[in-house]
Amino acid sequence: MLTPKKTKYRKAQKGRRLKRDFECRGVELEYGNFGICSLDNKRITSRQIESARRILLRFIRKGGKIWIRVFPDKPVTKRPPEKRQGGGKGDVDHYVFQVKPGRVIFELGGILEADALNALKQVSYKLPFNTKIIKR
């Protein structure tokens, strides 16, 4: 799973997600011919990225190439169950990436269009937000 090697701060604040907050960077295909972009404002965990990557590997075999355009670098903390109030913030549980609408998450290249569209459709089931498949 993807985790940062080093962070400036061990724990982060939650932040605020605005409803009409669209992505400015990473909205166009840079490397591959096919991609999948988000339509919602949600968080994607490193486990979800890994499960989607495995599906893509299964479809491309040795023919194509995958580009993962997001990296989970925001820590999410969690308190142990049945713990009383007080005593500070919990330990880091997992890492997430805050996805905004329009952000390209995965790109594919070097495979047939039918295979790429089928693979990206399967990936969309693993992601926690609505997606759109885009072509160059």
N, C-alpha and C positions, 0 to 999 in steps of 0.2 A: 504494500500500500504506500501511497505517497505521503510523506511527512517532510517538513523542512529540517535540514541538518542543524541549523542554528537560527534562533530568533532573537530579536532585540529585547522583547518582553515575553515572559513565560505565559502570562494570561492576558486576554484581551477583553474589552468591553463588547457588549452585544451590538451596539450601533442601531441605526434606524433605517428601515427600508421604505422608501417613498413609493407611492403607487405609480406615478408617472415618471419614473426615473429610468431613462433609456441609456444603453451603453454607447459610448463614443468610440472606444478603441476595440479592436478585435471583432469587427462586424462584417468583414469581407474575407473571402477565401484567399489565403496567402500561398499555400503550398500545394494542396491537392485539387482534384477536380470536383469532388463531392464533399459536402459537409452537413453538419446538423447544428442548428442554432436555437436558442431558447426564445420563448415568447412570454415567459413569466419572470417574476422577481423572486427567486428562491435561493436556498443554499444547497450545494451539492457536496456530499461527503467524499472522502478518499475511497471508501468502500464502493460507492456507486460508480465512481470513475473506473475503479479496477474491474468491476463486473462488466461494465460496458466495453472496456478494453479487451477483455477475454472473448466477448461475443464477436468483436471485430476481428480478432486474430483467427477465430474459427472460420470466419467467412473468407478472409483474404488469403489464407494458407501461406504460400511463399511468393505469390504474385505481386501483391501491392505493398503499400506503405501507409502507416497510420501516423497522424500528428495529433497529439493531445494539446489543446490550446489553453487549458486552464490548469492551475496548480493550487491545491488546498493548502493555504498558508495561515488561515485564521484559526486559532485554538478555541475549542468549545469545552467548557468545564462542566463537571457533573459531581454532585454530592453523593456520598454513599447512601444506600437505602436505610431507612429507620434512624437517620441521624438527626439530632435535635437542632433547633435554630441557634444561630450564633456560631462562632468558631471560624468565621471567614469563608472565603470562596473555595469551592472544591478543586480537585486536581484536574488536569487536562485529560479529557476523555478521548477526543478525536479532533481532526482538522477538517475545515470546510472551505469552500470557495463561494463567495457571494456572486451569484449569476444575475445579471440584469437582462432585460429583453433586448434581443438582437445580437447577443454574444455568441460567437462560433465556439463550439465546445470540442468537436472532433472533426478532422478532415481525413479523407481517403483519396488515394491516387494509385494508378497503375492497375486497376481492375475494371471489368466490364460494368456498364451502367446498371444492368439488371441486378447483378450481384451487390453492387454498392448500395442501391436503393433498398434492397432486401435487408442488408446488414444494418443500415441506419434505421430502418423501421423497427428491427428487433431491439436496437439500442434504445430507441425512444421509450420502450416499455420499461426499461430499467431506471429511467431518469424521473425525478420527482416533479417535473414541470412539463408544460406543453412545449412541443418542439416543432421545428419546420426543417425539412430537408431542402438544401440549396445546391445548385449546380453552377459551375463556372460558365 
